[in-house]
Amino acid sequence: MTHHSPIQRETSIYSGGTWKAGRGTGRLAAVDPSTGRAFADLPAGNAEDVQEAAAHAAAAFPGWKAAGSARRAGFLRGFAEGLSRRRGVLVALQMRANGKPEAEAGIDLDDAVACFAYYADLAEGLDAAQDARVAHGGGAHFGLVRREPLGPAGLIVPWNFPLVTSAWKIAPALAAGCTAVLKTSEMTPLAELAYGDIAEEIGLPPGVLNIVTGGAEAGIAMTRAPDLRKISFTGSNMTGAAVMKAVAARCLPVSLELGGKSAIIVTADADIDQAVECIAGGIFFNAGQMCSATSRLIVDRAIEAPLLEALAEAARAIVTGNPFDGAEMGPITTRAQYLKVLDYLGAARAEGLDCIAGGTAPDMDGGNFIAPTIYRGVPRSSRIWTEEIFGPVLATTSVGSDAEALAVANASEFGLAGTVVSGDWERAKRLADGLEAGQVWINTPQAVYPDSAWGGFKQSGIGRELGPWGLSGYQGIKHILSPAIS
């Protein structure tokens, strides 16, 4: 077995159980967003690498499907244990490559471990649940229902939560009996390579999991690889639309986890301190680089003034900087995204919006830093209100009733997540019921458990990840019908 550095990777393609150098003409740089300086680079994969990895996945599929769900569960536990053994290295790598504070990087690692452990438990019982019997025609026939793996799956993940989004796809795919090709983000290409190291370490059969690093060429090739039978994508709506269009040519199943412009509703009877905790966590965690970021605050005007005063004070107190210096909020992960957020700050200034915190880009060692930012009383026609910024920027508005709060919250093309903070749980539940969103939190920051459901309505995507729903995304239903046996 080869022991690999988490950073120096001249062989960054894991295909057919072997590490190889990418065949692409360019190289992928790993950049520290706290300094703007590259700390590693590696060869990029190309379309040929993707096709080869997909062929390996196809060759491995019959054996993996037949391996038995209990055996697959054992390998998934091996992934959980392998991640846990690499905790220190992977936390430090995410701090450096993504700019995540240490606590947030640790949460990501724990999330990935929990995801593999959960799907290992779910996999254990899959074989025993096969051939569920259904009576038909008053007993003239009976049916047997089987859940079969779809086949080799293409998994495309983004840069904001590398270990997490990949775990959310790899674990249920392998649990279901699918083999997989994972394409990492070209912006953060290193952390997921640990999954290849672990696969080698635990003796995962060659071709069951394949990993390709690469940019747009590799991503396009994933959608066109003839050996792949399912595509799961997490990322922007623009790229998601391109993925869906490409996959539509072959009418393959596709899962899309896309953007959001999620609302947080705070009622007049809410506890101010609890509301501040939920609002700040929902927009400043991971520097706002979350599809679920609750970036629109809808507050009852009866408590608007004291809430915004407390919230602005909390935002100004957040220590922004290099995570290795103990910062509470790190930089924007990519330079392109940093420039995009700067453009929104400029648009807010041009609109004359009331900025009560932040609105600036602190100049610190060349890093991609944005101060925690809050705009009060944002017009609902403003770009700041309607568009996904993907940064630590909160837009606020006030309302006079719960009905108005719901109308404002639901007036969005997105429907991924939402939060309600209220002193009355029944009232909060009614608001949660009324929100057009796939995940709603009541009186809590954004906790996500592996046995919950993740996904949205409207333009926030297709399908669900996590829980049994995430597993079913890699399964097809087979119904066997027979005359009754006398």
Buried (B, 14 or more C-beta within 10 A) or exposed (E): EEEBEBBEBEBBBBBBBBBBBBBBEBBBBBBBBBBBEEBBBBBBBBBBBBBBBBBBBBBBBEEBBEBBBBEBBBBBBBBBBBBBEBBEBBBBBBBBBBBBBBEBBBBBBBBBBBBBBBBBBBBBEBBEEBEEEEEBEEEEEBBBBBBBBBBBBBBBBBBBBBBBBBBBBBBBBBBBBBBBBBBBBBBBBBBBBBBBBBBBBBEBBBBBBBBBBBBEBBBBBBBBBEBBBBBBBBBBBEBBEBBBEBBEEEEBBBBBBBBBBBBBBBBBBBBBEBBBBBBBBBBBBBBBBBBBBBBBBBBBEEBBEEBBEBBBEBBEEBEBBBBBEEBBBBBBBBBEBBEBBBEBBEBBEEBEBEBBBBBEBEEBBEBBBBBBBBBBEBEEEBBBBBBBBBBBBBBBBBBEEBEBBBEBBBEBBBBBBBBBBBBEEEBBBBBBEBBBBBBBBBBEBBEBEBBBBBBBBBBBBBBBBBBBBBBBBBBBEEEEEEEEEE
